[in-house]
Amino acid sequence: MAHVSITVNGKVRKADVEPRLLLVHFLREHLLLTGVHVGCDTSQCGACTVLVDGRSAKACTIFAVQADGSEVTTIEGLAKDGQLHPLQEGFWEEHGLQCGFCTPGMIMSAVNLLNDTPKPTEQQIREGISGNFCRCTGYQHIVNAIQHAAGKG
Amino acid sequence: MAAIPVLPKLVGERVKRREDPRLIQGRGTYVDDIKIAGMQHLAFKRSDVAHGRIRAIDTRAAEAMEGVEAVFTGAQIAEMLAPMPIGTPFPSPPHRAVATDMVRYAGEPVAVVVASNRYTARDAADAIVVDIDPLPAVVDPELAMTGKPTVIHPDFPNNLAVALVPSGTGVSADGKVDDSAIEKAFAAAEVVVSQRMINQRLIPNAMEPRGVVAHFEPGKGSMTIWSSTQNPHILRTMIAAMIGLGQDQIRAIAPEVGGGFGAKINIYAEEYVAAAVSKRLGVAVKWIEDRSEAFVATTHGRDVIGYVELAARRDGKVLGLKLRLIADIGAYNMLLTAAIPTLTMMMANATYDIPAIRTTLTEVFTNKTPTDAYRGAGRPEASYFVERAMDMLARELGLDPAEVRRRNFIAPDKFPYATQMGAVYDSGDYGKALDLALKASNWNALVAQRDAARKEGRLVGLGLAMYVEVCGSGPSSSMSTGGWEHSQVTVERDGRISATTGASPHGQGNETTFAQMLADQFSVPIEHITIHHGDTAIVKQGIGTFGSRSQAVGGTALHLAGGKVKTKMTKFAAALLEAHVEDIVFENGRIGVKGSPASAKSFADVAGYAYVPVPLPEGLEPGLSEEAFFEPANFTYPFGCHISMLEIDRDTGEPKLLKLVAVDDAGNLINPLIVEGQIHGGLAQGIGQAMVEEAVYSDTGQLLTGSFMDYALPRATDFPRFELHSSVTPTPVNPLGAKGVGEAGTLGSTPCIVNAAVDALAQFGVTHMDLMLRPEKLWRIIHGGHA
């Protein structure tokens, strides 16, 4: 067992974990942050995307021990004081989701995109979320959702 | 008195989804989010060979691992579970949930581990040693039909699951075949186009893999089962039958379901095993599918070869169509497997008035993952085969592809139209959809653009495809589950409305559309309405969501149940207001008498009176809760026209979709925003089939595209911005006039893209190319090779 101390959504979380425990399972099973989803086992789908020290990362690709000392933000930590994040509003306004399974990871990737590129072109948006799969929407309403959020920023 | 706020009409409006606030905050509850005290985890050991005889399974190392509760081999599971049932009337070989003696596809379960956590369960599964004597495998259906190199099921010679079923002109209900009409059509033909076409195997890949939690409570003798399914009521029926409980003793719950696309209709081995093991051990068990498992363990789609022959006159009038189908169904029959290709036969008439059609269907076992429904389920195959053939005919005759189609359309005054295939198309105006698509895409300008690009040496093509599909499944005569849908609408004591629907959504937004309908029906704020679904303890009856049926069938059931409640509430209001029932009006959250708004009571006051009815009006029972089953008299037949423009890179062969214009006619729309989303998603899957997706097997039956590393799921960068337009031709089949839209996008997009690709490469002498448009294939055509 290895000891980790990870700041998740602003709170320090300490635990003894198996060295092989994936960050995504630490978040889901230990902290019950079940908004972080697992959609594949080859780091392609992006459903598990979270922010690690402010940068988007696929939580299925990181061991919990690798995140020791880091700050992690999950979808549950995005809304502040009951106010939805502009991207959450954008996804709602523009029907950017259907089944909702890819949505948390998609939103977290979009957070990273807009941090880097506050006013992205459509092509930049499509490239920015190309590490995240959505099987429902054909991506068009997701693009609209991110444009909606970028317009507000 | 303050002015009463006027409530807007919501049906037909782009209402934001009511599902979204929980989902965008990560607060949805999917199966893997469910935890129960004492819950154990399952992991399956699967065969890594495609065909073989199990000699021995050594589970000792697995059983010795700390945290392992139990290990069951196929033989032990067989003591708890009979062979799995199917939902079609076709003959079917026995199919054990866990293989007992033979394995017939790579990925078939051979043992199951029960352990205290999922890591341990996986470790233990890996520690099981399975000794399998390999047998030759067969993955090519046309080879399999010869009985070589292997016969997969002993009672099915030549691997024929369905030897040959004829359908169409001259085929009577009792199977008698009269060839005179079809032979006459081909004898009279001035031109015949013939082509063998492959509609390749696809992997559905809902973003949420499957999962199940089964919780048998020994003291109660009842079970709750959560599953990522499209149809919890069917799940309940099947689980009850298989584990020996009554349907009253099982509560099946489909919580948030992360996409289905047809692959979550089937009731799977893992669901039966979870239920049986939970009952045996008296503890809750959970199984969550890995993506790598999903690639082999969840049903695949399509995989049909079509031999198409189209007989026509030189003016483009089609005289006859022959379509010989060979469906590769994989190793076993699943719930609907055998029925899916019959829908291809049913829709062979497409949008055309064809005097004679003959289709035949052969279904073949191979050593692959079984197929079943995948978005479109049989209809995209039909539209692909026919629309490719129509394009080949136009090219052969040197006619405009739109004009050839127009000359063959079923005329708008012919509806309802009985097809050669036994369908009765409810309503349609195909010329209208074609005209709109040509106009909206600015077709003539696109032709000029294409021609200008060609002058520069670029390889640009234009493609067009019509479609009609069969939706709103369906009359009970066509479905072994029953084809109705159920709803109960309750006006609660406080005037709020609870409603249930058996149409269990997994992204379709029924919580929103159904609430829109009730808000209008009762003239109450949508915020006062809750739609319940996906739980057999709350939703008394149901079938499920598939076949683009939830609005047309489920929505109608809701509308009818709402109507019954409203009728009763009108009577209470009439008693309360001392008025005639015919004078009662529901308006802006109030119920009053026509012409005297001041006397109106609030909706909640009338509701309260119905529950404390003093005095009780004569002939009424207390309460406001009514249910309805809606049995549709027919299917619905949405239609449309899709147009695409494609450019192929001369140096790399890579195709790029430049434009996609879709005209879809789904009848009346409840929420155009949600409809657009459904069409976008369908287009993405149809384009995926045309351009990037293909399940590829090795000759030994190994799935070579067994992960997202190898199977190309479309990404955001693969698509242009889709351009959507709609015409509206309501259906007479239901009072809403709604036809259904969940699958439409897959029907026109695939053929219109291949038509565009052939147009782009016609200068190299190519008249057809098989799915999908792999760059290598296109490069070889361009550089002197073959398709």
HADDOCK unambig.tbl for C-alpha pairs under 7 A between the chains (distance, minus, plus):
assign (segid A and resid 34 and name CA) (segid B and resid 26 and name CA) 6.89 0.50 0.50
assign (segid A and resid 34 and name CA) (segid B and resid 33 and name CA) 5.95 0.50 0.50
assign (segid A and resid 35 and name CA) (segid B and resid 26 and name CA) 3.74 0.50 0.50
assign (segid A and resid 35 and name CA) (segid B and resid 27 and name CA) 6.04 0.50 0.50
assign (segid A and resid 39 and name CA) (segid B and resid 207 and name CA) 5.59 0.50 0.50
assign (segid A and resid 39 and name CA) (segid B and resid 208 and name CA) 5.65 0.50 0.50
assign (segid A and resid 39 and name CA) (segid B and resid 209 and name CA) 6.57 0.50 0.50
assign (segid A and resid 39 and name CA) (segid B and resid 291 and name CA) 6.64 0.50 0.50
assign (segid A and resid 40 and name CA) (segid B and resid 290 and name CA) 6.59 0.50 0.50
assign (segid A and resid 40 and name CA) (segid B and resid 291 and name CA) 4.63 0.50 0.50
assign (segid A and resid 41 and name CA) (segid B and resid 290 and name CA) 6.74 0.50 0.50
assign (segid A and resid 41 and name CA) (segid B and resid 291 and name CA) 5.94 0.50 0.50
assign (segid A and resid 41 and name CA) (segid B and resid 292 and name CA) 6.84 0.50 0.50
assign (segid A and resid 44 and name CA) (segid B and resid 708 and name CA) 6.25 0.50 0.50
assign (segid A and resid 75 and name CA) (segid B and resid 25 and name CA) 5.90 0.50 0.50
assign (segid A and resid 75 and name CA) (segid B and resid 26 and name CA) 5.77 0.50 0.50
assign (segid A and resid 76 and name CA) (segid B and resid 25 and name CA) 5.70 0.50 0.50
assign (segid A and resid 76 and name CA) (segid B and resid 26 and name CA) 5.82 0.50 0.50
assign (segid A and resid 88 and name CA) (segid B and resid 24 and name CA) 5.73 0.50 0.50
assign (segid A and resid 92 and name CA) (segid B and resid 16 and name CA) 6.78 0.50 0.50
assign (segid A and resid 92 and name CA) (segid B and resid 20 and name CA) 6.01 0.50 0.50
assign (segid A and resid 93 and name CA) (segid B and resid 16 and name CA) 6.29 0.50 0.50
assign (segid A and resid 95 and name CA) (segid B and resid 16 and name CA) 6.95 0.50 0.50
assign (segid A and resid 98 and name CA) (segid B and resid 507 and name CA) 4.20 0.50 0.50
assign (segid A and resid 98 and name CA) (segid B and resid 508 and name CA) 6.41 0.50 0.50
assign (segid A and resid 99 and name CA) (segid B and resid 257 and name CA) 6.54 0.50 0.50
assign (segid A and resid 99 and name CA) (segid B and resid 258 and name CA) 4.86 0.50 0.50
assign (segid A and resid 99 and name CA) (segid B and resid 259 and name CA) 5.44 0.50 0.50
assign (segid A and resid 99 and name CA) (segid B and resid 506 and name CA) 5.46 0.50 0.50
assign (segid A and resid 99 and name CA) (segid B and resid 507 and name CA) 3.69 0.50 0.50
assign (segid A and resid 100 and name CA) (segid B and resid 23 and name CA) 5.55 0.50 0.50
assign (segid A and resid 100 and name CA) (segid B and resid 258 and name CA) 6.46 0.50 0.50
assign (segid A and resid 101 and name CA) (segid B and resid 207 and name CA) 6.43 0.50 0.50
assign (segid A and resid 101 and name CA) (segid B and resid 208 and name CA) 6.24 0.50 0.50
assign (segid A and resid 101 and name CA) (segid B and resid 258 and name CA) 5.09 0.50 0.50
assign (segid A and resid 102 and name CA) (segid B and resid 207 and name CA) 6.66 0.50 0.50
assign (segid A and resid 103 and name CA) (segid B and resid 24 and name CA) 6.41 0.50 0.50
assign (segid A and resid 104 and name CA) (segid B and resid 24 and name CA) 6.33 0.50 0.50
assign (segid A and resid 104 and name CA) (segid B and resid 26 and name CA) 6.03 0.50 0.50
assign (segid A and resid 126 and name CA) (segid B and resid 716 and name CA) 5.04 0.50 0.50
assign (segid A and resid 126 and name CA) (segid B and resid 717 and name CA) 5.21 0.50 0.50
assign (segid A and resid 127 and name CA) (segid B and resid 717 and name CA) 6.05 0.50 0.50
assign (segid A and resid 129 and name CA) (segid B and resid 716 and name CA) 6.86 0.50 0.50
assign (segid A and resid 130 and name CA) (segid B and resid 715 and name CA) 5.58 0.50 0.50
assign (segid A and resid 130 and name CA) (segid B and resid 716 and name CA) 5.61 0.50 0.50
assign (segid A and resid 130 and name CA) (segid B and resid 717 and name CA) 6.47 0.50 0.50
assign (segid A and resid 133 and name CA) (segid B and resid 715 and name CA) 6.21 0.50 0.50
assign (segid A and resid 134 and name CA) (segid B and resid 207 and name CA) 6.91 0.50 0.50
assign (segid A and resid 135 and name CA) (segid B and resid 206 and name CA) 6.27 0.50 0.50
assign (segid A and resid 135 and name CA) (segid B and resid 207 and name CA) 6.32 0.50 0.50
assign (segid A and resid 135 and name CA) (segid B and resid 681 and name CA) 7.00 0.50 0.50
assign (segid A and resid 136 and name CA) (segid B and resid 681 and name CA) 4.88 0.50 0.50
assign (segid A and resid 137 and name CA) (segid B and resid 677 and name CA) 5.77 0.50 0.50
assign (segid A and resid 137 and name CA) (segid B and resid 680 and name CA) 5.79 0.50 0.50
assign (segid A and resid 137 and name CA) (segid B and resid 681 and name CA) 4.47 0.50 0.50
assign (segid A and resid 138 and name CA) (segid B and resid 680 and name CA) 5.15 0.50 0.50
assign (segid A and resid 138 and name CA) (segid B and resid 681 and name CA) 4.64 0.50 0.50
assign (segid A and resid 138 and name CA) (segid B and resid 684 and name CA) 4.85 0.50 0.50
assign (segid A and resid 139 and name CA) (segid B and resid 716 and name CA) 5.62 0.50 0.50
assign (segid A and resid 140 and name CA) (segid B and resid 721 and name CA) 6.57 0.50 0.50
